[in-house]
């Protein structure tokens, strides 16, 4: 199946099975804003729990907070967001569509990458077993030509983004012959800067209202609480503060479903450390975060790091964790070494000292910060894309199955009475009533067993149990595995242990240590 089709199917599946709905659906939606349905909210909560527990439970030097969305407006002046949280935008005069100039150019770079990979794939097919990929990449003139074009563009883009030089960005778009995907023309406007923060008014105008912003990242709530937490928690460096919460960005081009939203949720952890140790911590957090992603079992080949060419105004090193979505490798998480920029700025703008007194060296200094920042919604999308499967079965039928990592699945166990009589529903309900205290267990009696299995496959339920007439005598049930479809007979008394062992968040967390 073409990757574009896979993505369309994932989006449709999300709506059909109660994972994600467009916001304000009966009013035809609101651009790039989405709601999570009955299954989506469970999956989302499980992702958040996996993250939170991996940070706060597994590290004795990381604690959590929950700061307000509204913050003093000077915070955004201090952080640089009022002046520099911009994207370069460009319009196509014919389609009247607006694009991010940097994204148009990055897509063009990705096209060269695709061409290179296609050349290699063709050669692999041609040469068969004797194919020496490394040698081919190093010697093929066609590959060399594409690599040279890609590198030249990359260098030019990198330089243009440093300023950024808006005229040069436009010139690159013209020189590369990039066309608007809607109108197909090159009739581009100038490139302009656009600030991504939403603002609103606080207080009535009679008292003199104040312009405030909806936070574009949760990190600043951590920075301005750093000293509160350090003092009240008697924290010693190095230590981290974690937070999960909503963030808002007035994205110019909101597309690709929940990949780029205007209201979204972030899971951020700011790790405060001694100046000079930040690069070691940066490397350490890169490794820890990659392990967290890969523990989900989607395959190491579907992840990669992408180091930033253009560092944000606050960073001295930055990388993205990318996941292979149906539309290519895309950022899911950012890991940034933010230096002491934010804390120093808040010290300057608030006039309050937020230095750390180091009892070991008897010095006071502003700590350095390494941040890990991941979007819950983007993570959700990567999990859905990685899990969606259409399978051809041996009996000629096909099924759609969401091979979600068991620990993240909205429902862990579905209990199905074989028939709606003879005391089987009562027995099934008894099992549900016992297990629902431990994990999300549901009861389903409508339709044939086959149809019920398909419905559970489609929402990613890792296990189903069938209660049959024998159950009434032997207190055993048939446990069916979603992925292998194998069935085993197990005692009802063992169910809790089996499910917790195989698909609890704890079982996933154990892979991290
Ligand atoms: P991008 O380059 O895709 O705009 P970014 O580099 O600006 O992302 P960060 O500021 O590093 O993103 O934010 C950290 C994480 O927050 C991202 O890795 C992503 O998972 C998530 N995120 C950022 N913007 C959005 C958005 N508009 N919608 C959904 N998630 C987002």
Boltz pocket constraint, residues with backbone or C-beta under 6 A from the ligand:
constraints:
  - pocket:
      binder: B
      contacts: [[A, 216], [A, 217], [A, 249], [A, 251], [A, 258], [A, 259], [A, 260], [A, 261], [A, 262], [A, 264], [A, 265], [A, 266], [A, 331], [A, 332], [A, 333], [A, 334], [A, 373], [A, 374], [A, 375], [A, 376], [A, 377], [A, 378], [A, 379]]
      max_distance: 6.0
